[in-house]
Amino acid sequence: MEKVLTEIAEVTADPYGYVAGLKERKEKKVIGCFPMHIPDEIIHAADLIPVVIWRGNEPVTWGHAHVPPYDCGITRSFVDDAVRGKLGFMDGMVFHVRQCLQAGEFPFIMERHVKPSYQKVLYLPALYPGDVMRDFTITELEGFKTSLEEFTGKKISDDNLNKSIEIYNKNRSLLERVYEIRREKPEILKAREVMQIVWSSMFMLKEDHNKLLTELIKGMEAKTVEPEKDKIRVIPVGCLCQTLQFDILDLIEDLGMIIPDDDLYIGSRYFANQVNLDGSPLGALADRYLTRTPVCPTKGVWQVHWGDEAIKKMRDNDARGIISIIVKYCPPHACYYPDFKSKMEQEGINAIMIEMEHEIITLEAIKTRLQSFVEIIGGV
């Protein structure tokens, strides 16, 4: 178990070096996918290496000549990495431009300054009722598949797609098992370790990641831990598209809280919902995208309330509160949050919001807010 966690930590410590090395070892081209909804399985079935584009580990410099400073951290960081040549190992990039206004900038910036060999823009729809949305999504995925066939010069068969979907479904099942064990004994892993486990799956080949997870789960199932009954259970929610700073996760735990489950993108959201292999593989991938839960503000869902989902997750895990984490300058989440907050107040749920920025200067303000939160929920 410790060996696997160390290997995963090493992978996530330097995603650039790892992915560049993976490309060289496998002798395959790398396609970067801007989070959150691009179906990697189609890229995998084309015998390419799909990786989910990540927020860099350095302050933004050249990027501010191309995007405004009021864009979110991953937007500015990605553009900065691209124009500085740090993403030269990526042979292609795929963007879903409807999920937020900032994502719509990327194709033009890349086209002008760092044009990759392959670039594709997807337009996945908001989740309005009716078959037309499903038909539209399938048509978009068919165009995506065709563009990859033209890029590689190889046809992507339904058999290849089904095999890739099976591999990805297995990864989702294994990640879900990690979370099941964590919910049973949350002391078994640090919050940063859980995020590293999920994050590493975004740029490792799923076949390799599945082997690591299988070994990790054996160790987790065999390991006995002493319950820390004085720890206060909380559920972090949000942080769309990008990693949450590990320092914030450490701070939550250092203040006497423990995380048995989460509702984060680089967390439970990433592997939620299997792809149903009955019927057309592209139709199945479209159906996964069109699933309304977990609620995502970038999909325009109104039939299900995010607050209800979060409250259920909190109660299922005997947690005492919810920590909403908003990435600074994330319009979809920021616009949704007032409604989320109202739901918390209506239901009498202890909840707090903290804002995260890419160039984090000090954690003192966040620490003060979280200390106050602990005092409130600690007396419940």
NORMOMO-V816111 format. One record per residue. RES is the residue in three letters. PHI is phi in radians with two decimals (NA if undefined). PSI is psi in radians with two decimals (NA if undefined). OMEGA is omega in degrees with one decimal (* if undefined). Layout:
BEGIN
res=RES phi=PHI psi=PSI omega=OMEGA
res=RES phi=PHI psi=PSI omega=OMEGA
END
This chain:
BEGIN
res=MET phi=NA psi=-0.83 omega=-179.4
res=GLU phi=-1.15 psi=-0.62 omega=178.9
res=LYS phi=-1.09 psi=-0.76 omega=180.0
res=VAL phi=-1.15 psi=-0.77 omega=179.7
res=LEU phi=-1.07 psi=-0.65 omega=177.3
res=THR phi=-1.15 psi=-0.74 omega=179.5
res=GLU phi=-1.11 psi=-0.73 omega=179.2
res=ILE phi=-1.14 psi=-0.72 omega=178.8
res=ALA phi=-1.08 psi=-0.66 omega=178.9
res=GLU phi=-1.17 psi=-0.67 omega=179.2
res=VAL phi=-1.12 psi=-0.80 omega=-176.8
res=THR phi=-1.34 psi=-0.29 omega=178.4
res=ALA phi=-1.21 psi=-0.48 omega=-179.0
res=ASP phi=-2.53 psi=1.31 omega=179.6
res=PRO phi=-1.04 psi=-0.61 omega=-179.2
res=TYR phi=-1.06 psi=-0.91 omega=-179.0
res=GLY phi=-1.13 psi=-0.67 omega=-177.9
res=TYR phi=-1.14 psi=-0.85 omega=-176.8
res=VAL phi=-1.16 psi=-0.70 omega=177.4
res=ALA phi=-1.08 psi=-0.72 omega=177.6
res=GLY phi=-1.19 psi=-0.66 omega=178.1
res=LEU phi=-1.09 psi=-0.75 omega=178.0
res=LYS phi=-1.02 psi=-0.75 omega=-179.3
res=GLU phi=-1.20 psi=-0.72 omega=-177.7
res=ARG phi=-1.18 psi=-0.74 omega=-175.2
res=LYS phi=-1.54 psi=-0.24 omega=-178.1
res=GLU phi=0.95 psi=0.83 omega=177.6
res=LYS phi=-2.27 psi=2.75 omega=178.8
res=LYS phi=-1.45 psi=2.61 omega=-176.7
res=VAL phi=-1.85 psi=2.32 omega=177.1
res=ILE phi=-2.06 psi=2.07 omega=177.7
res=GLY phi=-1.49 psi=2.31 omega=-178.4
res=CYS phi=-2.02 psi=2.12 omega=178.3
res=PHE phi=-1.27 psi=2.29 omega=-176.9
res=PRO phi=-1.15 psi=2.67 omega=25.0
res=MET phi=-2.20 psi=-0.19 omega=-162.7
res=HIS phi=-2.05 psi=0.18 omega=-177.2
res=ILE phi=-1.30 psi=2.23 omega=-179.0
res=PRO phi=-1.32 psi=1.67 omega=-178.8
res=ASP phi=-1.02 psi=-0.45 omega=-175.4
res=GLU phi=-0.98 psi=-0.61 omega=-178.4
res=ILE phi=-1.17 psi=-0.68 omega=178.0
res=ILE phi=-1.17 psi=-0.75 omega=179.2
res=HIS phi=-1.07 psi=-0.70 omega=-179.9
res=ALA phi=-1.18 psi=-0.36 omega=176.9
res=ALA phi=-1.48 psi=0.14 omega=-179.8
res=ASP phi=1.12 psi=0.65 omega=175.1
res=LEU phi=-2.02 psi=2.96 omega=178.8
res=ILE phi=-1.82 psi=1.88 omega=176.1
res=PRO phi=-1.50 psi=2.37 omega=174.6
res=VAL phi=-2.31 psi=2.47 omega=177.5
res=VAL phi=-1.46 psi=2.13 omega=-177.4
res=ILE phi=-1.05 psi=2.43 omega=-172.1
res=TRP phi=-2.09 psi=2.84 omega=173.3
res=ARG phi=-1.33 psi=2.27 omega=-177.0
res=GLY phi=-1.20 psi=3.07 omega=-176.4
res=ASN phi=-1.92 psi=0.31 omega=-179.1
res=GLU phi=-2.27 psi=2.72 omega=175.3
res=PRO phi=-1.08 psi=2.62 omega=-179.8
res=VAL phi=-1.32 psi=2.32 omega=179.6
res=THR phi=-2.17 psi=-1.50 omega=-178.3
res=TRP phi=-1.06 psi=-0.46 omega=-176.4
res=GLY phi=-1.03 psi=-0.50 omega=-178.0
res=HIS phi=-1.25 psi=-0.13 omega=172.3
res=ALA phi=-1.42 psi=-0.17 omega=-174.2
res=HIS phi=-2.12 psi=-0.46 omega=177.8
res=VAL phi=-2.33 psi=2.61 omega=-177.4
res=PRO phi=-1.24 psi=2.74 omega=-179.5
res=PRO phi=-1.22 psi=-0.16 omega=177.6
res=TYR phi=-1.68 psi=0.24 omega=166.8
res=ASP phi=-1.40 psi=2.79 omega=-177.8
res=CYS phi=-1.21 psi=2.93 omega=-173.6
res=GLY phi=-1.05 psi=-0.79 omega=-177.1
res=ILE phi=-1.21 psi=-0.58 omega=177.2
res=THR phi=-1.08 psi=-0.92 omega=-178.1
res=ARG phi=-1.16 psi=-0.71 omega=-178.2
res=SER phi=-1.16 psi=-0.75 omega=-179.8
res=PHE phi=-1.12 psi=-0.82 omega=179.2
res=VAL phi=-1.09 psi=-0.70 omega=178.9
res=ASP phi=-1.07 psi=-0.82 omega=178.0
res=ASP phi=-1.05 psi=-0.71 omega=-176.7
res=ALA phi=-1.16 psi=-0.87 omega=-175.5
res=VAL phi=-1.27 psi=-0.35 omega=176.1
res=ARG phi=-1.51 psi=-0.04 omega=177.4
res=GLY phi=1.46 psi=0.20 omega=-178.0
res=LYS phi=-1.32 psi=-0.28 omega=-177.6
res=LEU phi=-1.89 psi=0.45 omega=-178.7
res=GLY phi=-1.08 psi=-0.34 omega=179.5
res=PHE phi=-1.36 psi=-0.15 omega=178.0
res=MET phi=-1.49 psi=2.14 omega=179.3
res=ASP phi=-1.49 psi=-0.30 omega=-179.3
res=GLY phi=-2.75 psi=2.88 omega=179.6
res=MET phi=-2.50 psi=2.52 omega=179.0
res=VAL phi=-2.21 psi=2.32 omega=-178.7
res=PHE phi=-2.20 psi=2.36 omega=171.1
res=HIS phi=-1.76 psi=1.81 omega=-165.8
res=VAL phi=-1.52 psi=-0.18 omega=-178.6
res=ARG phi=-1.46 psi=-0.27 omega=-171.7
res=GLN phi=-1.18 psi=-0.49 omega=173.4
res=CYS phi=-2.84 psi=2.79 omega=-177.3
res=LEU phi=-1.10 psi=-0.62 omega=-176.7
res=GLN phi=-1.15 psi=-0.65 omega=-179.7
res=ALA phi=-1.11 psi=-0.45 omega=179.2
res=GLY phi=-1.18 psi=-0.26 omega=179.6
res=GLU phi=-1.34 psi=-0.51 omega=-166.7
res=PHE phi=-1.04 psi=-0.85 omega=-176.2
res=PRO phi=-0.98 psi=-0.65 omega=-177.8
res=PHE phi=-1.26 psi=-0.70 omega=179.5
res=ILE phi=-1.16 psi=-0.78 omega=-179.8
res=MET phi=-1.14 psi=-0.75 omega=-178.6
res=GLU phi=-1.02 psi=-0.66 omega=-174.5
res=ARG phi=-1.48 psi=-0.60 omega=-168.8
res=HIS phi=-1.98 psi=-0.64 omega=-175.4
res=VAL phi=-2.47 psi=0.91 omega=-172.7
res=LYS phi=-1.02 psi=2.06 omega=177.7
res=PRO phi=-1.38 psi=2.96 omega=179.4
res=SER phi=-1.10 psi=-0.54 omega=-179.6
res=TYR phi=-2.32 psi=2.33 omega=175.2
res=GLN phi=-2.50 psi=2.33 omega=-177.8
res=LYS phi=-2.37 psi=2.40 omega=175.5
res=VAL phi=-1.92 psi=2.16 omega=175.0
res=LEU phi=-1.81 psi=2.54 omega=174.7
res=TYR phi=-2.19 psi=1.54 omega=179.5
res=LEU phi=-1.54 psi=2.34 omega=-167.2
res=PRO phi=-1.38 psi=2.88 omega=167.4
res=ALA phi=-1.19 psi=2.75 omega=-171.6
res=LEU phi=-1.56 psi=1.18 omega=174.5
res=TYR phi=-1.40 psi=2.70 omega=179.6
res=PRO phi=-1.16 psi=2.70 omega=174.0
res=GLY phi=1.96 psi=2.68 omega=-178.4
res=ASP phi=-1.18 psi=-0.39 omega=-175.9
res=VAL phi=-1.06 psi=-0.59 omega=179.9
res=MET phi=-1.18 psi=-0.69 omega=178.4
res=ARG phi=-1.17 psi=-0.76 omega=179.0
res=ASP phi=-1.06 psi=-0.74 omega=179.8
res=PHE phi=-1.09 psi=-0.77 omega=-179.0
res=THR phi=-1.10 psi=-0.77 omega=179.3
res=ILE phi=-1.09 psi=-0.72 omega=178.5
res=THR phi=-1.07 psi=-0.73 omega=177.1
res=GLU phi=-1.09 psi=-0.74 omega=-179.7
res=LEU phi=-1.20 psi=-0.61 omega=175.8
res=GLU phi=-1.10 psi=-0.73 omega=177.1
res=GLY phi=-1.12 psi=-0.65 omega=177.5
res=PHE phi=-1.10 psi=-0.82 omega=179.4
res=LYS phi=-1.06 psi=-0.79 omega=-179.8
res=THR phi=-1.08 psi=-0.71 omega=-179.5
res=SER phi=-1.13 psi=-0.63 omega=177.4
res=LEU phi=-1.23 psi=-0.63 omega=176.5
res=GLU phi=-1.11 psi=-0.71 omega=178.0
res=GLU phi=-1.17 psi=-0.64 omega=-179.6
res=PHE phi=-1.20 psi=-0.73 omega=-176.0
res=THR phi=-1.60 psi=-0.35 omega=-175.0
res=GLY phi=1.33 psi=0.28 omega=-178.9
res=LYS phi=-2.24 psi=2.50 omega=175.8
res=LYS phi=-1.33 psi=2.52 omega=175.1
res=ILE phi=-1.81 psi=1.86 omega=-176.9
res=SER phi=-1.41 psi=2.82 omega=174.9
res=ASP phi=-1.08 psi=-0.61 omega=177.8
res=ASP phi=-1.08 psi=-0.77 omega=178.6
res=ASN phi=-1.12 psi=-0.70 omega=178.1
res=LEU phi=-1.11 psi=-0.77 omega=179.7
res=ASN phi=-1.11 psi=-0.67 omega=177.7
res=LYS phi=-1.11 psi=-0.75 omega=178.8
res=SER phi=-1.14 psi=-0.71 omega=178.3
res=ILE phi=-1.09 psi=-0.71 omega=178.2
res=GLU phi=-1.06 psi=-0.74 omega=179.1
res=ILE phi=-1.11 psi=-0.75 omega=179.9
res=TYR phi=-1.21 psi=-0.69 omega=176.7
res=ASN phi=-1.08 psi=-0.67 omega=177.7
res=LYS phi=-1.11 psi=-0.71 omega=178.1
res=ASN phi=-1.08 psi=-0.72 omega=178.3
res=ARG phi=-1.12 psi=-0.70 omega=179.6
res=SER phi=-1.13 psi=-0.71 omega=-179.8
res=LEU phi=-1.19 psi=-0.71 omega=176.8
res=LEU phi=-1.13 psi=-0.67 omega=177.5
res=GLU phi=-1.12 psi=-0.63 omega=177.9
res=ARG phi=-1.16 psi=-0.69 omega=174.7
res=VAL phi=-0.99 psi=-0.77 omega=-179.9
res=TYR phi=-1.19 psi=-0.62 omega=177.3
res=GLU phi=-1.06 psi=-0.79 omega=179.6
res=ILE phi=-1.15 psi=-0.70 omega=178.7
res=ARG phi=-1.09 psi=-0.68 omega=179.1
res=ARG phi=-1.15 psi=-0.61 omega=179.2
res=GLU phi=-1.24 psi=-0.70 omega=-179.2
res=LYS phi=-2.47 psi=1.41 omega=-174.6
res=PRO phi=-1.08 psi=-0.30 omega=179.6
res=GLU phi=-1.27 psi=-0.17 omega=-171.9
res=ILE phi=-1.23 psi=-0.48 omega=-178.6
res=LEU phi=-2.35 psi=2.55 omega=169.6
res=LYS phi=-1.29 psi=2.68 omega=-179.5
res=ALA phi=-1.06 psi=-0.66 omega=179.9
res=ARG phi=-1.17 psi=-0.57 omega=178.5
res=GLU phi=-1.16 psi=-0.68 omega=178.4
res=VAL phi=-1.12 psi=-0.77 omega=179.2
res=MET phi=-1.13 psi=-0.68 omega=177.8
res=GLN phi=-1.11 psi=-0.65 omega=178.9
res=ILE phi=-1.07 psi=-0.84 omega=-179.8
res=VAL phi=-1.21 psi=-0.76 omega=-177.1
res=TRP phi=-1.08 psi=-0.72 omega=-179.0
res=SER phi=-1.07 psi=-0.51 omega=179.7
res=SER phi=-1.21 psi=-0.27 omega=-177.4
res=MET phi=-1.43 psi=-0.29 omega=176.7
res=PHE phi=-2.36 psi=0.15 omega=166.0
res=MET phi=-1.65 psi=2.65 omega=169.7
res=LEU phi=-1.06 psi=2.36 omega=-175.0
res=LYS phi=-1.04 psi=-0.58 omega=178.3
res=GLU phi=-1.05 psi=-0.76 omega=179.8
res=ASP phi=-1.20 psi=-0.72 omega=-179.0
res=HIS phi=-1.16 psi=-0.63 omega=178.1
res=ASN phi=-1.06 psi=-0.67 omega=178.2
res=LYS phi=-1.12 psi=-0.75 omega=178.6
res=LEU phi=-1.11 psi=-0.76 omega=-178.9
res=LEU phi=-1.13 psi=-0.68 omega=179.0
res=THR phi=-1.05 psi=-0.77 omega=178.4
res=GLU phi=-1.19 psi=-0.71 omega=179.9
res=LEU phi=-1.08 psi=-0.78 omega=-177.3
res=ILE phi=-1.11 psi=-0.67 omega=176.5
res=LYS phi=-1.02 psi=-0.76 omega=178.7
res=GLY phi=-1.17 psi=-0.70 omega=179.9
res=MET phi=-1.16 psi=-0.70 omega=-179.4
res=GLU phi=-1.17 psi=-0.57 omega=-177.4
res=ALA phi=-1.46 psi=-0.35 omega=-173.2
res=LYS phi=-1.42 psi=2.34 omega=175.4
res=THR phi=-1.76 psi=2.33 omega=178.5
res=VAL phi=-2.21 psi=2.64 omega=178.5
res=GLU phi=-1.53 psi=2.12 omega=179.5
res=PRO phi=-1.05 psi=2.37 omega=177.1
res=GLU phi=-1.74 psi=1.53 omega=-172.1
res=LYS phi=-1.19 psi=-0.32 omega=-179.9
res=ASP phi=-1.45 psi=-0.14 omega=179.8
res=LYS phi=-1.35 psi=2.46 omega=-179.4
res=ILE phi=-1.67 psi=2.12 omega=-177.7
res=ARG phi=-1.37 psi=2.31 omega=177.8
res=VAL phi=-2.41 psi=2.76 omega=179.9
res=ILE phi=-2.10 psi=1.99 omega=173.6
res=PRO phi=-1.39 psi=2.46 omega=-174.4
res=VAL phi=-2.30 psi=2.41 omega=170.9
res=GLY phi=1.87 psi=-2.26 omega=-177.5
res=CYS phi=0.83 psi=1.08 omega=-176.1
res=LEU phi=-1.20 psi=2.58 omega=170.1
res=CYS phi=1.29 psi=-0.47 omega=-168.4
res=GLN phi=-2.44 psi=2.93 omega=178.2
res=THR phi=-1.21 psi=2.51 omega=169.2
res=LEU phi=-1.44 psi=2.41 omega=178.7
res=GLN phi=-0.98 psi=2.27 omega=-179.7
res=PHE phi=-1.04 psi=-0.55 omega=-179.9
res=ASP phi=-1.07 psi=-0.60 omega=178.9
res=ILE phi=-1.22 psi=-0.70 omega=176.5
res=LEU phi=-1.09 psi=-0.75 omega=178.0
res=ASP phi=-1.08 psi=-0.70 omega=-178.9
res=LEU phi=-1.11 psi=-0.74 omega=177.7
res=ILE phi=-0.99 psi=-0.78 omega=-179.1
res=GLU phi=-1.27 psi=-0.65 omega=179.9
res=ASP phi=-1.11 psi=-0.45 omega=-178.6
res=LEU phi=-1.53 psi=0.16 omega=174.2
res=GLY phi=1.68 psi=0.19 omega=177.6
res=MET phi=-1.79 psi=2.81 omega=177.2
res=ILE phi=-2.45 psi=2.55 omega=-173.7
res=ILE phi=-1.93 psi=1.85 omega=178.1
res=PRO phi=-1.48 psi=-0.31 omega=-178.1
res=ASP phi=-2.83 psi=2.95 omega=179.6
res=ASP phi=-2.60 psi=2.94 omega=173.8
res=ASP phi=-2.29 psi=0.98 omega=-178.8
res=LEU phi=-1.89 psi=2.73 omega=176.5
res=TYR phi=-1.15 psi=-0.92 omega=175.4
res=ILE phi=-1.48 psi=1.22 omega=-174.8
res=GLY phi=-3.09 psi=-2.42 omega=-172.2
res=SER phi=-1.16 psi=-0.44 omega=-178.7
res=ARG phi=-1.14 psi=-0.60 omega=-173.8
res=TYR phi=-1.09 psi=-0.67 omega=-174.4
res=PHE phi=-1.88 psi=0.19 omega=178.5
res=ALA phi=-1.18 psi=2.41 omega=173.4
res=ASN phi=1.33 psi=2.00 omega=173.5
res=GLN phi=-1.31 psi=2.83 omega=172.2
res=VAL phi=-1.64 psi=2.16 omega=-179.9
res=ASN phi=-1.35 psi=2.07 omega=-173.1
res=LEU phi=-1.44 psi=0.04 omega=177.2
res=ASP phi=-1.28 psi=2.20 omega=175.9
res=GLY phi=1.54 psi=-2.69 omega=-176.8
res=SER phi=-1.15 psi=2.30 omega=178.8
res=PRO phi=-1.12 psi=-0.65 omega=177.6
res=LEU phi=-1.18 psi=-0.66 omega=175.2
res=GLY phi=-1.10 psi=-0.67 omega=179.1
res=ALA phi=-1.16 psi=-0.72 omega=177.6
res=LEU phi=-1.14 psi=-0.66 omega=176.8
res=ALA phi=-1.11 psi=-0.72 omega=-179.5
res=ASP phi=-1.11 psi=-0.64 omega=177.3
res=ARG phi=-1.11 psi=-0.79 omega=178.1
res=TYR phi=-1.06 psi=-0.67 omega=-175.1
res=LEU phi=-1.39 psi=-0.04 omega=176.3
res=THR phi=-1.17 psi=2.32 omega=-171.7
res=ARG phi=-1.47 psi=-0.20 omega=178.6
res=THR phi=-2.20 psi=2.49 omega=-1.2
res=PRO phi=-1.16 psi=2.51 omega=-178.0
res=VAL phi=-1.08 psi=2.32 omega=175.2
res=CYS phi=-2.24 psi=2.20 omega=-178.8
res=PRO phi=-1.09 psi=-0.31 omega=178.3
res=THR phi=-1.35 psi=-0.18 omega=-179.6
res=LYS phi=-1.72 psi=-0.09 omega=177.9
res=GLY phi=1.19 psi=0.61 omega=-179.2
res=VAL phi=-1.44 psi=2.28 omega=174.7
res=TRP phi=-2.16 psi=-0.21 omega=-178.1
res=GLN phi=-1.28 psi=-0.42 omega=179.7
res=VAL phi=-2.11 psi=2.41 omega=-178.4
res=HIS phi=-1.70 psi=2.24 omega=178.9
res=TRP phi=-0.99 psi=-0.68 omega=-179.6
res=GLY phi=-1.05 psi=-0.70 omega=178.2
res=ASP phi=-1.09 psi=-0.73 omega=177.9
res=GLU phi=-1.07 psi=-0.80 omega=-177.9
res=ALA phi=-1.13 psi=-0.72 omega=-179.9
res=ILE phi=-1.13 psi=-0.72 omega=177.9
res=LYS phi=-1.08 psi=-0.76 omega=179.4
res=LYS phi=-1.10 psi=-0.68 omega=178.6
res=MET phi=-1.11 psi=-0.81 omega=-177.4
res=ARG phi=-1.23 psi=-0.65 omega=177.9
res=ASP phi=-1.07 psi=-0.47 omega=-177.9
res=ASN phi=-1.85 psi=0.24 omega=-179.6
res=ASP phi=0.90 psi=0.66 omega=178.8
res=ALA phi=-1.50 psi=2.79 omega=-177.4
res=ARG phi=-1.82 psi=-0.17 omega=-177.5
res=GLY phi=-2.90 psi=2.95 omega=-179.1
res=ILE phi=-2.15 psi=2.32 omega=176.5
res=ILE phi=-1.93 psi=1.89 omega=175.7
res=SER phi=-1.46 psi=2.25 omega=-180.0
res=ILE phi=-2.03 psi=1.96 omega=-178.8
res=ILE phi=-1.84 psi=2.22 omega=173.2
res=VAL phi=-1.27 psi=2.22 omega=-178.3
res=LYS phi=-0.98 psi=2.34 omega=-179.1
res=TYR phi=1.19 psi=0.56 omega=173.1
res=CYS phi=-1.73 psi=1.65 omega=-174.7
res=PRO phi=-1.02 psi=-0.77 omega=-178.2
res=PRO phi=-1.02 psi=-0.79 omega=-178.6
res=HIS phi=-1.24 psi=-0.76 omega=-178.7
res=ALA phi=-1.07 psi=-0.65 omega=179.3
res=CYS phi=-1.26 psi=-0.54 omega=-179.5
res=TYR phi=-1.40 psi=-0.50 omega=-168.7
res=TYR phi=-1.02 psi=-0.73 omega=-180.0
res=PRO phi=-0.96 psi=-0.69 omega=177.6
res=ASP phi=-1.17 psi=-0.69 omega=177.2
res=PHE phi=-1.08 psi=-0.79 omega=-179.4
res=LYS phi=-1.10 psi=-0.70 omega=178.8
res=SER phi=-1.07 psi=-0.70 omega=178.5
res=LYS phi=-1.11 psi=-0.72 omega=178.2
res=MET phi=-1.06 psi=-0.75 omega=-179.0
res=GLU phi=-1.17 psi=-0.72 omega=179.1
res=GLN phi=-1.07 psi=-0.65 omega=-176.2
res=GLU phi=-1.59 psi=0.00 omega=179.4
res=GLY phi=1.19 psi=0.58 omega=-178.2
res=ILE phi=-1.60 psi=2.35 omega=174.0
res=ASN phi=-1.29 psi=2.03 omega=-176.6
res=ALA phi=-2.52 psi=2.63 omega=178.5
res=ILE phi=-2.45 psi=2.66 omega=176.5
res=MET phi=-2.04 psi=2.30 omega=171.4
res=ILE phi=-2.17 psi=2.58 omega=-177.6
res=GLU phi=-1.89 psi=2.36 omega=-176.9
res=MET phi=-2.00 psi=2.37 omega=178.4
res=GLU phi=-2.10 psi=2.63 omega=-179.2
res=HIS phi=-1.07 psi=-0.94 omega=180.0
res=GLU phi=-1.51 psi=1.32 omega=-177.9
res=ILE phi=-1.23 psi=2.22 omega=-176.6
res=ILE phi=-1.71 psi=-0.81 omega=179.7
res=THR phi=-2.59 psi=2.58 omega=178.1
res=LEU phi=-1.70 psi=0.06 omega=-172.6
res=GLU phi=-1.08 psi=-0.75 omega=-179.4
res=ALA phi=-1.14 psi=-0.73 omega=177.7
res=ILE phi=-1.14 psi=-0.73 omega=179.6
res=LYS phi=-1.05 psi=-0.74 omega=-179.6
res=THR phi=-1.09 psi=-0.78 omega=179.3
res=ARG phi=-1.11 psi=-0.75 omega=-179.4
res=LEU phi=-1.21 psi=-0.60 omega=176.2
res=GLN phi=-1.09 psi=-0.74 omega=177.5
res=SER phi=-1.10 psi=-0.70 omega=179.7
res=PHE phi=-1.09 psi=-0.76 omega=179.5
res=VAL phi=-1.07 psi=-0.72 omega=179.6
res=GLU phi=-1.10 psi=-0.64 omega=-179.7
res=ILE phi=-1.24 psi=-0.90 omega=-175.7
res=ILE phi=-1.37 psi=-0.36 omega=179.0
res=GLY phi=-1.18 psi=-0.38 omega=-179.1
res=GLY phi=-1.64 psi=-0.02 omega=-177.6
res=VAL phi=-1.29 psi=NA omega=*
END
